[in-house]
Amino acid sequence: MEDTDNYEPDSSGTLMDLKYQGLSVVEPQILSYTTLVYLDVSFNLLESLPDEISLLQNLEELHCCSNKIASLPESIGSVQSLRLIKANNNMLISLPKSIGQLQSLKSLVLSDNILTSLPDEIGNCYLESLLLENNSLCRLPLSLALLKGKLTQLDVSRNDQQMQTTLPTQIHQDAQSILWILALQREKTHCIDTLKTDVKLLQHQIHSSSEALAEAKQQIELEQKKKSLEDDFESVRYFLIVRYLCRELRRKALELWQSVRRACAKKYSERQAKVSAAQVDAV
């Protein structure tokens, strides 16, 4: 059974050493000492750290190695004073993204876990030492390249064999060489992403141009159809005018012929009348 009487800091109230206490949980009493600067809960039976770890706003060093911890709480990102996290020899699979909020963090010890990946946000820290040996990492986040010039100790030995495809075994403990390679990969990835963006933009422009071309073609076809219809309309209009004029000419010719016919008939009748009158006078 755990002895809670031992859960007290040293006389300064800033240091608490709870190694080999058989702890299965971090008791609330421990977290009530908000003046703690140093907390060591290594070599216990812990499977997790409580979210309330964020109460320790003065904490600079957190030692929790040799437990059974599977993950660090997301709230750890709010402990801005942290300079060292020593969590080696646990069962960590991943890190919270909030780790990138720890701007004071200088040393992160994660050896002998089962980490399969690291969050990109880790590149936002100002780490000087990062120990990752004996995990299951197959690659490192390219954001670590941002630590070039700051990170002086980096160990990625004894990880997944796939790590060797980008980082030769000979440099697994050479921070500068690893960061140099990551910087090149990051630049290459950036160039590829930029190229992809440019290709998408070009495809969009081509698509827009194709749409504009299709619209222009359609407009030209409509203009051609409009002109054809106008020409047809003009032809019909000309035909109707000519037909009208022909009919008017025919009507007037017919009227003239009828008028001449009537005049001829009238003269003929007058002549016949004169002949008849002359015959009567002769008798």
Secondary structure by P-SEA (a helix, b strand, c coil): cccccccccccccccccccccccccccccccccccccbbbbcccccccccccccccccccbbbbcccccccccccccccccccbbbbcccccccccccccccccccbbbbccccccccccccccccccbbbbccccccccccccccccccccbbbbccccccccccccccccccaaaaaaaaaaaaaaaaaaaaaaaaaaaaaaaaaaaaaaaaaaaaaaaaaaaaaaaaaaaaaaaaaaaaaaaaaaaaaaaaaaaaaaaaaaaaaaaaaaaaaaaaaaaac
